[in-house]
Amino acid sequence: MADFKPGEMDVTVQEKTFAGFINFTKYSVVVIICTLIFMALVNG
């Protein structure tokens, strides 16, 4: 097995993927909350 040396791996792709996932999650939550508020007002 290769010697593991912390901090040497290039993680830029993983960081971009994680940032994209976080942004997608934020916008999804906002859309879901807005949809629920809209449904509560229309059904009201």
C-alpha positions in Angstrom: 0.0 0.0 0.0 1.3 3.5 -0.8 2.4 5.8 1.9 -0.3 8.2 3.0 0.9 11.8 3.4 -1.9 14.2 4.7 -2.4 17.3 2.7 -0.9 16.2 -0.6 -4.0 15.1 -2.5 -5.6 17.6 -4.9 -9.2 18.1 -3.6 -10.3 21.0 -5.8 -12.8 18.8 -7.7 -14.3 17.5 -4.4 -14.6 21.1 -3.1 -16.4 22.3 -6.2 -18.8 19.3 -6.0 -19.5 19.9 -2.4 -20.1 23.7 -3.0 -22.5 22.8 -5.8 -24.3 20.4 -3.6 -24.7 23.0 -0.8 -26.0 25.6 -3.3 -28.5 23.1 -4.8 -29.6 22.2 -1.3 -30.1 25.9 -0.3 -32.1 26.7 -3.3 -34.2 23.6 -3.0 -35.1 24.4 0.6 -36.1 27.9 -0.4 -38.3 26.6 -3.2 -39.9 24.0 -0.9 -40.6 26.6 1.8 -42.1 29.1 -0.7 -44.2 26.3 -2.2 -45.6 25.4 1.3 -46.3 29.0 2.1 -48.1 29.5 -1.2 -50.1 26.3 -0.7 -51.1 27.5 2.8 -52.2 30.9 1.5 -54.2 29.5 -1.4 -55.9 26.8 0.7 -56.4 29.1 3.6 
